[in-house]
């Protein structure tokens, strides 16, 4: 028996749950991680400038302070997390790549507010660069993820379906809230109130548009595919829940920024927010937690 044959047989028996840690990076993955790194660098520069330069954001004070709160989350949470996950993804960790994809998805959603929710400012081109590279990085990451590698995890039963239920609840609550607001506006002319943040009509309108066209369909698709135990359901569900947690963190951080700037009507805390955050965290925990029977299964045991 040749050495090459032995090597091939040894590779064939590597457990699926370990394969993501030893897989060499493909050309597509390399391009994805390089562009993700570039996105992180641009986002770091943009967020630091937004935080350090007074008056850099023009237009409504409430929007300026909201964006500065988002800048803090990007600088202290998103960029460092991208640095860690991108490095691990480059070394073959599929879950790390899924994490970096989730963070990039968060940047795509968030930087749409910087470009479309406020007036022209000195960071416009930089924000456009962040959003543009983030969109391309998101596409490259999604097309280079080994989706088939999650096939085993979506067949673990109630945990995956539990995450599907959480996503369904989130989609129903978010979509129902905005559909009701839109119908009320159409029938009575009342302007939707938005969240507990102080928001201009432009921000509320943009938030409704993004949530109804991006988040709600994404949550529904992920929930349905997870319930049917499709591998893509795991990918989309993971991205939805991790990015969703960051959306909620940004929201909570932006509120005291508005209070500190004496924005009229600003509040320091939304009492409903902890429940929403717990839902996202519960869904994420159900996805990432591996059942003990799978984690302790010895190589060669019957499945």
C-alpha positions as CSV (number, residue, x, y, z in Angstrom):
1,X,0.0,0.0,0.0
2,X,1.5,3.4,-1.0
3,X,2.0,6.3,1.3
4,X,-0.3,8.4,-0.8
5,X,-3.1,5.8,-0.3
6,X,-2.6,5.9,3.5
7,X,-2.7,9.6,3.4
8,X,-5.9,9.7,1.5
9,X,-7.5,7.2,3.8
10,X,-6.4,9.2,6.8
11,X,-8.0,12.4,5.4
12,X,-11.2,10.5,4.6
13,X,-11.7,9.6,8.3
14,X,-11.3,13.1,9.7
15,X,-14.6,13.9,11.5
16,X,-16.7,16.6,9.8
17,X,-16.7,18.7,13.0
18,X,-12.9,18.9,12.8
19,X,-12.6,19.4,9.1
20,X,-13.3,23.1,9.3
21,X,-10.2,23.6,11.5
22,X,-7.8,21.9,9.1
23,X,-9.2,22.7,5.6
24,X,-6.7,24.8,3.6
25,X,-8.0,28.1,2.4
26,X,-9.4,28.1,-1.2
27,X,-8.8,31.0,-3.6
28,X,-12.4,32.2,-3.0
29,X,-11.9,32.1,0.7
30,X,-8.6,34.0,0.4
31,X,-10.3,36.8,-1.6
32,X,-13.1,36.9,0.9
33,X,-10.9,37.2,3.9
34,X,-8.7,39.9,2.2
35,X,-11.7,42.0,1.3
36,X,-13.2,41.5,4.7
37,X,-10.0,42.7,6.3
38,X,-10.1,45.8,4.0
39,X,-13.7,46.4,5.1
40,X,-12.7,46.2,8.7
41,X,-9.9,48.7,8.2
42,X,-12.1,51.2,6.4
43,X,-14.8,50.8,9.1
44,X,-12.3,51.4,11.9
45,X,-11.1,54.7,10.3
46,X,-14.6,55.8,9.6
47,X,-15.9,55.1,13.1
48,X,-12.9,56.7,14.8
49,X,-13.3,59.9,12.8
50,X,-17.0,59.9,13.6
51,X,-16.2,59.7,17.3
52,X,-13.3,62.1,17.5
53,X,-14.3,65.0,15.2
54,X,-17.0,67.1,16.7
55,X,-19.7,68.1,14.2
56,X,-18.6,65.7,11.5
57,X,-22.2,64.6,11.1
58,X,-24.5,67.2,9.7
59,X,-28.3,67.4,9.8
60,X,-30.4,66.4,12.8
61,X,-28.6,66.2,16.1
62,X,-30.6,63.0,17.0
63,X,-29.3,61.2,13.9
64,X,-25.7,62.5,14.4
65,X,-25.7,61.1,18.0
66,X,-27.3,57.8,16.8
67,X,-24.5,57.4,14.3
68,X,-21.8,58.2,16.9
69,X,-23.3,55.5,19.1
70,X,-23.0,53.1,16.1
71,X,-19.4,54.2,15.6
72,X,-18.5,53.2,19.2
73,X,-19.9,49.7,18.6
74,X,-18.1,49.4,15.3
75,X,-14.8,50.5,16.8
76,X,-14.9,48.5,20.0
77,X,-16.8,45.4,19.1
78,X,-17.3,44.8,15.3
79,X,-13.8,45.6,14.1
80,X,-11.9,43.6,16.8
81,X,-14.3,40.7,16.3
82,X,-13.7,40.9,12.5
83,X,-9.9,40.8,13.1
84,X,-10.2,37.6,15.1
85,X,-12.8,35.8,13.0
86,X,-11.2,36.7,9.7
87,X,-7.8,35.4,10.8
88,X,-9.3,32.1,11.9
89,X,-11.4,31.9,8.8
90,X,-8.2,32.3,6.7
91,X,-6.8,29.3,8.5
92,X,-9.8,27.1,7.6
93,X,-12.4,27.6,10.4
94,X,-15.8,27.5,8.7
95,X,-17.6,28.8,11.9
96,X,-15.2,31.7,12.0
97,X,-16.0,32.6,8.4
98,X,-19.6,32.4,9.3
99,X,-18.9,34.8,12.1
100,X,-17.1,37.3,9.9
101,X,-19.9,37.1,7.4
102,X,-22.4,38.0,10.1
103,X,-20.3,41.0,11.1
104,X,-20.0,42.1,7.5
105,X,-23.7,41.7,7.1
106,X,-24.2,44.0,10.1
107,X,-21.9,46.6,8.4
108,X,-23.9,46.5,5.2
109,X,-27.2,47.2,7.1
110,X,-25.7,49.8,9.4
111,X,-23.7,51.8,6.8
112,X,-26.8,52.2,4.7
113,X,-28.0,54.5,7.5
114,X,-24.8,56.6,7.2
115,X,-25.3,57.1,3.4
116,X,-29.1,57.3,3.2
117,X,-30.3,58.5,6.6
118,X,-28.4,61.8,6.9
119,X,-27.2,64.9,5.0
120,X,-24.0,65.2,3.1
121,X,-20.9,65.3,5.3
122,X,-17.1,65.0,5.1
123,X,-17.2,61.2,5.6
124,X,-19.5,60.5,2.7
125,X,-16.9,59.0,0.4
126,X,-15.4,56.9,3.3
127,X,-18.8,55.6,4.3
128,X,-19.5,54.7,0.6
129,X,-16.2,52.8,0.5
130,X,-17.2,50.9,3.7
131,X,-20.6,50.0,2.3
132,X,-19.2,49.1,-1.1
133,X,-16.5,46.8,0.2
134,X,-18.8,45.3,2.7
135,X,-21.4,44.3,0.1
136,X,-18.7,42.7,-2.1
137,X,-17.1,41.0,0.9
138,X,-20.5,39.6,1.9
139,X,-21.1,38.1,-1.5
140,X,-17.6,36.6,-1.6
141,X,-18.0,35.1,1.9
142,X,-21.4,33.6,1.1
143,X,-20.1,32.1,-2.1
144,X,-17.0,30.6,-0.5
145,X,-18.6,29.1,2.6
146,X,-18.7,25.3,2.7
147,X,-22.4,25.1,3.2
148,X,-22.5,21.3,2.9
149,X,-20.3,21.2,6.0
150,X,-23.3,22.2,8.1
151,X,-25.5,19.3,6.9
152,X,-24.8,17.2,10.0
153,X,-25.6,20.1,12.4
154,X,-29.0,20.8,10.9
155,X,-30.0,17.2,11.5
156,X,-29.7,17.4,15.3
157,X,-33.4,17.9,15.9
158,X,-35.1,20.1,18.4
159,X,-32.3,22.6,18.9
160,X,-32.2,23.7,15.2
161,X,-36.0,23.8,15.1
162,X,-36.0,25.9,18.3
163,X,-33.8,28.4,16.5
164,X,-36.3,28.3,13.6
165,X,-39.1,29.2,16.0
166,X,-37.1,32.1,17.5
167,X,-36.5,33.5,14.0
168,X,-40.1,33.1,13.1
169,X,-41.2,35.0,16.2
170,X,-38.7,37.8,15.4
171,X,-39.9,38.0,11.8
172,X,-43.5,38.1,12.8
173,X,-43.0,40.8,15.5
174,X,-40.8,43.0,13.3
175,X,-42.8,42.5,10.1
176,X,-46.1,42.9,11.9
177,X,-45.0,46.1,13.6
178,X,-44.0,47.8,10.4
179,X,-46.9,46.5,8.3
180,X,-49.3,47.9,10.9
181,X,-47.4,51.2,10.9
182,X,-47.5,51.4,7.1
183,X,-51.2,50.6,6.9
184,X,-52.0,53.1,9.6
185,X,-50.0,55.7,7.6
186,X,-51.9,54.8,4.4
187,X,-55.3,55.0,6.1
188,X,-54.9,57.9,8.5
189,X,-51.7,59.7,7.4
190,X,-50.1,59.2,10.8
191,X,-46.3,59.2,10.7
192,X,-44.9,55.9,12.2
193,X,-43.2,56.6,15.5
194,X,-40.3,54.3,15.0
195,X,-38.3,53.0,18.0
196,X,-37.6,54.6,21.4
197,X,-34.7,56.4,19.8
198,X,-35.4,60.0,18.8
199,X,-35.5,59.6,15.0
200,X,-36.3,61.8,12.1
201,X,-39.0,60.8,9.6
202,X,-36.2,59.9,7.2
203,X,-34.6,57.4,9.6
204,X,-38.0,55.8,10.4
205,X,-38.8,55.5,6.7
206,X,-35.4,54.0,6.0
207,X,-35.6,51.6,8.9
208,X,-39.0,50.4,7.8
209,X,-37.8,49.9,4.2
210,X,-34.6,48.0,5.3
211,X,-36.4,45.8,7.8
212,X,-39.3,44.9,5.5
213,X,-37.1,44.2,2.4
214,X,-34.0,42.7,4.0
215,X,-34.4,41.5,7.6
216,X,-38.0,40.1,7.6
217,X,-37.5,38.1,4.4
218,X,-34.1,36.9,5.6
219,X,-35.5,35.8,9.0
220,X,-38.5,34.0,7.3
221,X,-36.2,32.2,4.8
222,X,-33.8,31.1,7.5
223,X,-36.7,29.9,9.8
224,X,-38.3,27.9,7.0
225,X,-35.0,26.3,5.9
226,X,-33.9,25.6,9.4
227,X,-37.3,23.9,10.1
228,X,-36.7,21.7,7.1
229,X,-33.1,21.1,8.2
230,X,-31.5,22.6,5.1
231,X,-27.8,23.5,5.5
232,X,-28.4,27.0,4.0
233,X,-30.9,27.5,6.9
234,X,-28.0,27.2,9.3
235,X,-25.9,29.7,7.4
236,X,-28.7,32.3,7.1
237,X,-29.9,31.7,10.6
238,X,-26.5,32.2,12.1
239,X,-25.9,35.4,10.1
240,X,-29.4,36.7,11.0
241,X,-29.0,36.1,14.7
242,X,-25.4,37.3,15.2
243,X,-26.0,40.5,13.1
244,X,-29.3,40.9,15.0
245,X,-27.6,40.9,18.4
246,X,-25.2,43.7,17.1
247,X,-28.2,45.7,15.8
248,X,-29.7,45.6,19.3
249,X,-26.4,46.5,21.0
250,X,-26.0,49.5,18.7
251,X,-29.6,50.6,19.4
252,X,-28.9,50.5,23.2
253,X,-25.6,52.3,22.9
254,X,-27.1,55.1,20.7
255,X,-29.8,56.0,23.3
256,X,-27.4,57.3,26.0
257,X,-25.5,59.2,23.3
258,X,-28.6,61.1,22.5
259,X,-29.2,61.8,26.2
260,X,-25.7,63.0,26.7
261,X,-26.1,65.4,23.8
262,X,-29.4,66.8,25.3
263,X,-31.5,65.6,22.3
264,X,-35.1,66.6,23.3
265,X,-37.2,63.5,24.2
266,X,-34.1,61.2,24.4
267,X,-34.3,58.2,26.7
268,X,-31.5,56.2,28.3
269,X,-33.2,52.8,28.1
270,X,-35.9,50.9,26.3
271,X,-37.5,48.4,28.8
272,X,-38.6,46.1,26.0
273,X,-35.1,45.8,24.6
274,X,-33.8,43.1,27.0
275,X,-36.5,40.7,25.9
276,X,-35.6,41.3,22.3
277,X,-31.9,40.8,23.0
278,X,-32.6,37.6,24.9
279,X,-34.6,36.2,21.9
280,X,-31.6,36.8,19.6
281,X,-29.2,35.3,22.1
282,X,-31.4,32.3,22.6
283,X,-31.7,31.6,18.9
284,X,-27.9,31.9,18.5
285,X,-27.2,29.7,21.4
286,X,-29.5,27.0,20.0
287,X,-27.6,27.1,16.7
288,X,-24.1,27.0,18.1
289,X,-24.6,24.5,20.9
290,X,-23.6,21.0,19.9
291,X,-25.6,18.1,21.4
292,X,-23.5,16.1,23.8
293,X,-24.1,12.9,21.8
294,X,-22.5,14.5,18.7
295,X,-19.7,16.2,20.6
296,X,-18.6,13.0,22.3
297,X,-19.2,10.6,19.5
298,X,-16.0,8.6,18.9
299,X,-14.6,8.3,15.4
300,X,-15.9,5.1,13.8
301,X,-19.0,4.8,16.0
302,X,-22.3,4.2,14.1
303,X,-24.3,7.4,13.5
